[in-house]
Amino acid sequence: MPQMVWYAPLVAVEGRKVGYTRAASYAGGAAGDAWQRTGENGAFYGTFSF
């Protein structure tokens, strides 16, 4: 299910598509515990504005 979307983006995205993420990580601190994820369709891309 490579294009399955299980969650919504943080902001409305026009023409939203799912993107493949080679590596994503957070070193920890103010926003929670450290984490790392690799090799999955874990990103959105498209057009947005504030």
PDB file of N, CA, C, O and CB in Angstrom:
ATOM      1  N   MET A   1       0.822  -1.178   0.000  1.00  0.00           N
ATOM      2  CA  MET A   1       0.000   0.000   0.000  1.00  0.00           C
ATOM      3  C   MET A   1       0.874   1.253   0.000  1.00  0.00           C
ATOM      4  O   MET A   1       0.783   2.049   0.934  1.00  0.00           O
ATOM      5  CB  MET A   1      -0.940  -0.008   1.201  1.00  0.00           C
ATOM      6  N   PRO A   2       1.705   1.452  -0.999  1.00  0.00           N
ATOM      7  CA  PRO A   2       2.670   2.540  -0.975  1.00  0.00           C
ATOM      8  C   PRO A   2       2.069   3.939  -0.989  1.00  0.00           C
ATOM      9  O   PRO A   2       2.717   4.871  -0.514  1.00  0.00           O
ATOM     10  CB  PRO A   2       3.571   2.403  -2.123  1.00  0.00           C
ATOM     11  N   GLN A   3       0.863   4.127  -1.509  1.00  0.00           N
ATOM     12  CA  GLN A   3       0.274   5.469  -1.563  1.00  0.00           C
ATOM     13  C   GLN A   3      -0.838   5.668  -0.533  1.00  0.00           C
ATOM     14  O   GLN A   3      -1.559   6.664  -0.595  1.00  0.00           O
ATOM     15  CB  GLN A   3      -0.271   5.735  -2.951  1.00  0.00           C
ATOM     16  N   MET A   4      -0.985   4.748   0.403  1.00  0.00           N
ATOM     17  CA  MET A   4      -2.016   4.838   1.435  1.00  0.00           C
ATOM     18  C   MET A   4      -1.690   5.985   2.395  1.00  0.00           C
ATOM     19  O   MET A   4      -0.547   6.123   2.829  1.00  0.00           O
ATOM     20  CB  MET A   4      -2.138   3.496   2.208  1.00  0.00           C
ATOM     21  N   VAL A   5      -2.682   6.799   2.725  1.00  0.00           N
ATOM     22  CA  VAL A   5      -2.497   7.928   3.637  1.00  0.00           C
ATOM     23  C   VAL A   5      -3.237   7.611   4.935  1.00  0.00           C
ATOM     24  O   VAL A   5      -4.458   7.458   4.939  1.00  0.00           O
ATOM     25  CB  VAL A   5      -3.014   9.274   3.001  1.00  0.00           C
ATOM     26  N   TRP A   6      -2.493   7.514   6.031  1.00  0.00           N
ATOM     27  CA  TRP A   6      -3.069   7.158   7.314  1.00  0.00           C
ATOM     28  C   TRP A   6      -3.270   8.364   8.226  1.00  0.00           C
ATOM     29  O   TRP A   6      -3.829   8.231   9.315  1.00  0.00           O
ATOM     30  CB  TRP A   6      -2.198   6.148   7.997  1.00  0.00           C
ATOM     31  N   TYR A   7      -2.820   9.530   7.793  1.00  0.00           N
ATOM     32  CA  TYR A   7      -2.935  10.729   8.614  1.00  0.00           C
ATOM     33  C   TYR A   7      -2.972  11.944   7.691  1.00  0.00           C
ATOM     34  O   TYR A   7      -2.582  11.862   6.526  1.00  0.00           O
ATOM     35  CB  TYR A   7      -1.754  10.832   9.634  1.00  0.00           C
ATOM     36  N   ALA A   8      -3.439  13.059   8.217  1.00  0.00           N
ATOM     37  CA  ALA A   8      -3.531  14.292   7.435  1.00  0.00           C
ATOM     38  C   ALA A   8      -2.294  15.164   7.670  1.00  0.00           C
ATOM     39  O   ALA A   8      -1.677  15.085   8.732  1.00  0.00           O
ATOM     40  CB  ALA A   8      -4.819  15.071   7.799  1.00  0.00           C
ATOM     41  N   PRO A   9      -1.925  16.003   6.680  1.00  0.00           N
ATOM     42  CA  PRO A   9      -0.823  16.936   6.890  1.00  0.00           C
ATOM     43  C   PRO A   9      -1.176  17.951   7.985  1.00  0.00           C
ATOM     44  O   PRO A   9      -2.348  18.106   8.327  1.00  0.00           O
ATOM     45  CB  PRO A   9      -0.476  17.664   5.574  1.00  0.00           C
ATOM     46  N   LEU A  10      -0.175  18.636   8.531  1.00  0.00           N
ATOM     47  CA  LEU A  10      -0.411  19.625   9.584  1.00  0.00           C
ATOM     48  C   LEU A  10      -1.186  20.838   9.083  1.00  0.00           C
ATOM     49  O   LEU A  10      -1.912  21.461   9.857  1.00  0.00           O
ATOM     50  CB  LEU A  10       0.906  20.075  10.173  1.00  0.00           C
ATOM     51  N   VAL A  11      -1.047  21.184   7.809  1.00  0.00           N
ATOM     52  CA  VAL A  11      -1.794  22.269   7.182  1.00  0.00           C
ATOM     53  C   VAL A  11      -2.405  21.739   5.894  1.00  0.00           C
ATOM     54  O   VAL A  11      -1.959  20.727   5.353  1.00  0.00           O
ATOM     55  CB  VAL A  11      -0.880  23.509   6.906  1.00  0.00           C
ATOM     56  N   ALA A  12      -3.427  22.430   5.408  1.00  0.00           N
ATOM     57  CA  ALA A  12      -4.048  22.022   4.146  1.00  0.00           C
ATOM     58  C   ALA A  12      -3.033  22.133   3.013  1.00  0.00           C
ATOM     59  O   ALA A  12      -2.352  23.150   2.881  1.00  0.00           O
ATOM     60  CB  ALA A  12      -5.300  22.887   3.841  1.00  0.00           C
ATOM     61  N   VAL A  13      -2.932  21.070   2.186  1.00  0.00           N
ATOM     62  CA  VAL A  13      -1.974  21.033   1.093  1.00  0.00           C
ATOM     63  C   VAL A  13      -2.730  20.790  -0.200  1.00  0.00           C
ATOM     64  O   VAL A  13      -3.450  19.801  -0.334  1.00  0.00           O
ATOM     65  CB  VAL A  13      -0.894  19.940   1.324  1.00  0.00           C
ATOM     66  N   GLU A  14      -2.561  21.708  -1.160  1.00  0.00           N
ATOM     67  CA  GLU A  14      -3.213  21.588  -2.455  1.00  0.00           C
ATOM     68  C   GLU A  14      -2.418  20.630  -3.332  1.00  0.00           C
ATOM     69  O   GLU A  14      -1.196  20.751  -3.427  1.00  0.00           O
ATOM     70  CB  GLU A  14      -3.351  22.971  -3.136  1.00  0.00           C
ATOM     71  N   GLY A  15      -3.085  19.692  -3.965  1.00  0.00           N
ATOM     72  CA  GLY A  15      -2.401  18.724  -4.824  1.00  0.00           C
ATOM     73  C   GLY A  15      -1.518  17.770  -4.036  1.00  0.00           C
ATOM     74  O   GLY A  15      -0.465  17.355  -4.519  1.00  0.00           O
ATOM     75  N   ARG A  16      -1.936  17.425  -2.840  1.00  0.00           N
ATOM     76  CA  ARG A  16      -1.132  16.595  -1.924  1.00  0.00           C
ATOM     77  C   ARG A  16      -0.738  15.259  -2.548  1.00  0.00           C
ATOM     78  O   ARG A  16      -1.562  14.578  -3.157  1.00  0.00           O
ATOM     79  CB  ARG A  16      -1.904  16.343  -0.632  1.00  0.00           C
ATOM     80  N   LYS A  17       0.515  14.902  -2.389  1.00  0.00           N
ATOM     81  CA  LYS A  17       1.028  13.601  -2.815  1.00  0.00           C
ATOM     82  C   LYS A  17       1.873  13.032  -1.688  1.00  0.00           C
ATOM     83  O   LYS A  17       2.413  13.770  -0.864  1.00  0.00           O
ATOM     84  CB  LYS A  17       1.858  13.717  -4.136  1.00  0.00           C
ATOM     85  N   VAL A  18       1.978  11.726  -1.663  1.00  0.00           N
ATOM     86  CA  VAL A  18       2.793  11.049  -0.656  1.00  0.00           C
ATOM     87  C   VAL A  18       4.206  10.922  -1.201  1.00  0.00           C
ATOM     88  O   VAL A  18       4.395  10.577  -2.367  1.00  0.00           O
ATOM     89  CB  VAL A  18       2.202   9.645  -0.286  1.00  0.00           C
ATOM     90  N   GLY A  19       5.201  11.201  -0.361  1.00  0.00           N
ATOM     91  CA  GLY A  19       6.595  11.118  -0.780  1.00  0.00           C
ATOM     92  C   GLY A  19       7.381  10.097   0.027  1.00  0.00           C
ATOM     93  O   GLY A  19       7.097   9.857   1.201  1.00  0.00           O
ATOM     94  N   TYR A  20       8.361   9.508  -0.612  1.00  0.00           N
ATOM     95  CA  TYR A  20       9.246   8.530   0.018  1.00  0.00           C
ATOM     96  C   TYR A  20      10.317   9.260   0.819  1.00  0.00           C
ATOM     97  O   TYR A  20      10.936  10.196   0.314  1.00  0.00           O
ATOM     98  CB  TYR A  20       9.895   7.601  -1.043  1.00  0.00           C
ATOM     99  N   THR A  21      10.539   8.847   2.047  1.00  0.00           N
ATOM    100  CA  THR A  21      11.526   9.467   2.920  1.00  0.00           C
ATOM    101  C   THR A  21      12.707   8.516   3.107  1.00  0.00           C
ATOM    102  O   THR A  21      12.540   7.412   3.625  1.00  0.00           O
ATOM    103  CB  THR A  21      10.898   9.840   4.287  1.00  0.00           C
ATOM    104  N   ARG A  22      13.888   8.938   2.690  1.00  0.00           N
ATOM    105  CA  ARG A  22      15.088   8.116   2.896  1.00  0.00           C
ATOM    106  C   ARG A  22      15.431   8.026   4.374  1.00  0.00           C
ATOM    107  O   ARG A  22      15.696   6.941   4.892  1.00  0.00           O
ATOM    108  CB  ARG A  22      16.282   8.689   2.113  1.00  0.00           C
ATOM    109  N   ALA A  23      15.425   9.176   5.053  1.00  0.00           N
ATOM    110  CA  ALA A  23      15.736   9.198   6.484  1.00  0.00           C
ATOM    111  C   ALA A  23      15.073  10.403   7.125  1.00  0.00           C
ATOM    112  O   ALA A  23      15.133  11.507   6.585  1.00  0.00           O
ATOM    113  CB  ALA A  23      17.268   9.229   6.722  1.00  0.00           C
ATOM    114  N   ALA A  24      14.444  10.201   8.266  1.00  0.00           N
ATOM    115  CA  ALA A  24      13.850  11.278   9.057  1.00  0.00           C
ATOM    116  C   ALA A  24      14.178  10.987  10.512  1.00  0.00           C
ATOM    117  O   ALA A  24      14.117   9.841  10.957  1.00  0.00           O
ATOM    118  CB  ALA A  24      12.289  11.392   8.825  1.00  0.00           C
ATOM    119  N   SER A  25      14.528  12.043  11.253  1.00  0.00           N
ATOM    120  CA  SER A  25      14.867  11.826  12.649  1.00  0.00           C
ATOM    121  C   SER A  25      14.663  13.100  13.451  1.00  0.00           C
ATOM    122  O   SER A  25      14.578  14.200  12.905  1.00  0.00           O
ATOM    123  CB  SER A  25      16.308  11.338  12.782  1.00  0.00           C
ATOM    124  N   TYR A  26      14.588  12.921  14.749  1.00  0.00           N
ATOM    125  CA  TYR A  26      14.514  14.022  15.699  1.00  0.00           C
ATOM    126  C   TYR A  26      15.416  13.647  16.861  1.00  0.00           C
ATOM    127  O   TYR A  26      15.325  12.537  17.385  1.00  0.00           O
ATOM    128  CB  TYR A  26      13.031  14.301  16.173  1.00  0.00           C
ATOM    129  N   ALA A  27      16.286  14.563  17.269  1.00  0.00           N
ATOM    130  CA  ALA A  27      17.281  14.257  18.296  1.00  0.00           C
ATOM    131  C   ALA A  27      16.746  14.338  19.724  1.00  0.00           C
ATOM    132  O   ALA A  27      17.460  14.006  20.670  1.00  0.00           O
ATOM    133  CB  ALA A  27      18.440  15.186  18.156  1.00  0.00           C
ATOM    134  N   GLY A  28      15.516  14.771  19.889  1.00  0.00           N
ATOM    135  CA  GLY A  28      14.933  14.840  21.220  1.00  0.00           C
ATOM    136  C   GLY A  28      15.133  16.201  21.857  1.00  0.00           C
ATOM    137  O   GLY A  28      15.936  17.015  21.400  1.00  0.00           O
ATOM    138  N   GLY A  29      14.394  16.423  22.907  1.00  0.00           N
ATOM    139  CA  GLY A  29      14.502  17.702  23.601  1.00  0.00           C
ATOM    140  C   GLY A  29      13.128  18.240  23.930  1.00  0.00           C
ATOM    141  O   GLY A  29      12.309  17.553  24.541  1.00  0.00           O
ATOM    142  N   ALA A  30      12.879  19.468  23.522  1.00  0.00           N
ATOM    143  CA  ALA A  30      11.655  20.175  23.893  1.00  0.00           C
ATOM    144  C   ALA A  30      10.373  19.540  23.350  1.00  0.00           C
ATOM    145  O   ALA A  30       9.318  19.660  23.973  1.00  0.00           O
ATOM    146  CB  ALA A  30      11.740  21.585  23.416  1.00  0.00           C
ATOM    147  N   ALA A  31      10.445  18.880  22.223  1.00  0.00           N
ATOM    148  CA  ALA A  31       9.239  18.335  21.596  1.00  0.00           C
ATOM    149  C   ALA A  31       9.068  16.831  21.808  1.00  0.00           C
ATOM    150  O   ALA A  31       8.252  16.217  21.120  1.00  0.00           O
ATOM    151  CB  ALA A  31       9.263  18.627  20.122  1.00  0.00           C
ATOM    152  N   GLY A  32       9.791  16.228  22.715  1.00  0.00           N
ATOM    153  CA  GLY A  32       9.604  14.805  22.988  1.00  0.00           C
ATOM    154  C   GLY A  32      10.878  13.998  22.876  1.00  0.00           C
ATOM    155  O   GLY A  32      11.981  14.536  22.781  1.00  0.00           O
ATOM    156  N   ASP A  33      10.695  12.707  22.888  1.00  0.00           N
ATOM    157  CA  ASP A  33      11.820  11.770  22.825  1.00  0.00           C
ATOM    158  C   ASP A  33      12.426  11.708  21.423  1.00  0.00           C
ATOM    159  O   ASP A  33      11.767  12.046  20.439  1.00  0.00           O
ATOM    160  CB  ASP A  33      11.367  10.373  23.256  1.00  0.00           C
ATOM    161  N   ALA A  34      13.665  11.282  21.341  1.00  0.00           N
ATOM    162  CA  ALA A  34      14.337  11.106  20.056  1.00  0.00           C
ATOM    163  C   ALA A  34      13.686   9.961  19.278  1.00  0.00           C
ATOM    164  O   ALA A  34      13.205   8.992  19.866  1.00  0.00           O
ATOM    165  CB  ALA A  34      15.848  10.832  20.262  1.00  0.00           C
ATOM    166  N   TRP A  35      13.678  10.088  17.940  1.00  0.00           N
ATOM    167  CA  TRP A  35      13.161   9.027  17.083  1.00  0.00           C
ATOM    168  C   TRP A  35      13.886   9.058  15.745  1.00  0.00           C
ATOM    169  O   TRP A  35      14.509  10.056  15.383  1.00  0.00           O
ATOM    170  CB  TRP A  35      11.632   9.173  16.881  1.00  0.00           C
ATOM    171  N   GLN A  36      13.793   7.943  15.016  1.00  0.00           N
ATOM    172  CA  GLN A  36      14.386   7.830  13.685  1.00  0.00           C
ATOM    173  C   GLN A  36      13.560   6.848  12.869  1.00  0.00           C
ATOM    174  O   GLN A  36      13.186   5.781  13.356  1.00  0.00           O
ATOM    175  CB  GLN A  36      15.877   7.375  13.764  1.00  0.00           C
ATOM    176  N   ARG A  37      13.277   7.216  11.620  1.00  0.00           N
ATOM    177  CA  ARG A  37      12.545   6.343  10.698  1.00  0.00           C
ATOM    178  C   ARG A  37      13.218   6.443   9.343  1.00  0.00           C
ATOM    179  O   ARG A  37      13.630   7.529   8.935  1.00  0.00           O
ATOM    180  CB  ARG A  37      11.022   6.735  10.607  1.00  0.00           C
ATOM    181  N   THR A  38      13.335   5.336   8.649  1.00  0.00           N
ATOM    182  CA  THR A  38      13.971   5.348   7.338  1.00  0.00           C
ATOM    183  C   THR A  38      13.200   4.473   6.354  1.00  0.00           C
ATOM    184  O   THR A  38      12.498   3.539   6.742  1.00  0.00           O
ATOM    185  CB  THR A  38      15.424   4.873   7.445  1.00  0.00           C
ATOM    186  N   GLY A  39      13.348   4.797   5.076  1.00  0.00           N
ATOM    187  CA  GLY A  39      12.825   3.954   4.005  1.00  0.00           C
ATOM    188  C   GLY A  39      11.334   3.727   4.009  1.00  0.00           C
ATOM    189  O   GLY A  39      10.885   2.582   3.948  1.00  0.00           O
ATOM    190  N   GLU A  40      10.542   4.807   4.081  1.00  0.00           N
ATOM    191  CA  GLU A  40       9.093   4.625   4.050  1.00  0.00           C
ATOM    192  C   GLU A  40       8.420   5.822   3.391  1.00  0.00           C
ATOM    193  O   GLU A  40       9.033   6.877   3.225  1.00  0.00           O
ATOM    194  CB  GLU A  40       8.542   4.420   5.471  1.00  0.00           C
ATOM    195  N   ASN A  41       7.176   5.653   3.023  1.00  0.00           N
ATOM    196  CA  ASN A  41       6.373   6.746   2.490  1.00  0.00           C
ATOM    197  C   ASN A  41       5.834   7.539   3.668  1.00  0.00           C
ATOM    198  O   ASN A  41       4.690   7.351   4.082  1.00  0.00           O
ATOM    199  CB  ASN A  41       5.212   6.220   1.576  1.00  0.00           C
ATOM    200  N   GLY A  42       6.660   8.423   4.204  1.00  0.00           N
ATOM    201  CA  GLY A  42       6.307   9.148   5.413  1.00  0.00           C
ATOM    202  C   GLY A  42       6.318  10.654   5.249  1.00  0.00           C
ATOM    203  O   GLY A  42       6.534  11.371   6.226  1.00  0.00           O
ATOM    204  N   ALA A  43       6.091  11.158   4.039  1.00  0.00           N
ATOM    205  CA  ALA A  43       6.119  12.607   3.818  1.00  0.00           C
ATOM    206  C   ALA A  43       4.999  13.007   2.864  1.00  0.00           C
ATOM    207  O   ALA A  43       4.533  12.203   2.057  1.00  0.00           O
ATOM    208  CB  ALA A  43       7.495  13.054   3.255  1.00  0.00           C
ATOM    209  N   PHE A  44       4.579  14.260   2.973  1.00  0.00           N
ATOM    210  CA  PHE A  44       3.647  14.854   2.015  1.00  0.00           C
ATOM    211  C   PHE A  44       4.391  15.934   1.254  1.00  0.00           C
ATOM    212  O   PHE A  44       5.307  16.552   1.795  1.00  0.00           O
ATOM    213  CB  PHE A  44       2.376  15.437   2.727  1.00  0.00           C
ATOM    214  N   TYR A  45       4.016  16.168   0.022  1.00  0.00           N
ATOM    215  CA  TYR A  45       4.489  17.340  -0.678  1.00  0.00           C
ATOM    216  C   TYR A  45       3.357  17.895  -1.520  1.00  0.00           C
ATOM    217  O   TYR A  45       2.463  17.159  -1.938  1.00  0.00           O
ATOM    218  CB  TYR A  45       5.719  17.011  -1.547  1.00  0.00           C
ATOM    219  N   GLY A  46       3.396  19.183  -1.766  1.00  0.00           N
ATOM    220  CA  GLY A  46       2.360  19.889  -2.511  1.00  0.00           C
ATOM    221  C   GLY A  46       2.517  21.379  -2.267  1.00  0.00           C
ATOM    222  O   GLY A  46       3.582  21.834  -1.852  1.00  0.00           O
ATOM    223  N   THR A  47       1.462  22.139  -2.520  1.00  0.00           N
ATOM    224  CA  THR A  47       1.475  23.586  -2.379  1.00  0.00           C
ATOM    225  C   THR A  47       0.665  23.994  -1.162  1.00  0.00           C
ATOM    226  O   THR A  47      -0.449  23.507  -0.967  1.00  0.00           O
ATOM    227  CB  THR A  47       0.928  24.264  -3.644  1.00  0.00           C
ATOM    228  N   PHE A  48       1.216  24.887  -0.335  1.00  0.00           N
ATOM    229  CA  PHE A  48       0.479  25.408   0.799  1.00  0.00           C
ATOM    230  C   PHE A  48       0.904  26.845   1.073  1.00  0.00           C
ATOM    231  O   PHE A  48       1.962  27.281   0.619  1.00  0.00           O
ATOM    232  CB  PHE A  48       0.697  24.529   2.041  1.00  0.00           C
ATOM    233  N   SER A  49       0.081  27.577   1.813  1.00  0.00           N
ATOM    234  CA  SER A  49       0.428  28.940   2.215  1.00  0.00           C
ATOM    235  C   SER A  49      -0.231  29.250   3.546  1.00  0.00           C
ATOM    236  O   SER A  49      -1.204  28.608   3.944  1.00  0.00           O
ATOM    237  CB  SER A  49      -0.003  29.971   1.136  1.00  0.00           C
ATOM    238  N   PHE A  50       0.324  30.258   4.234  1.00  0.00           N
ATOM    239  CA  PHE A  50      -0.215  30.701   5.522  1.00  0.00           C
ATOM    240  C   PHE A  50      -0.769  32.085   5.396  1.00  0.00           C
ATOM    241  O   PHE A  50      -1.272  32.640   6.374  1.00  0.00           O
ATOM    242  CB  PHE A  50       0.850  30.660   6.614  1.00  0.00           C
TER     243      PHE A  50
END
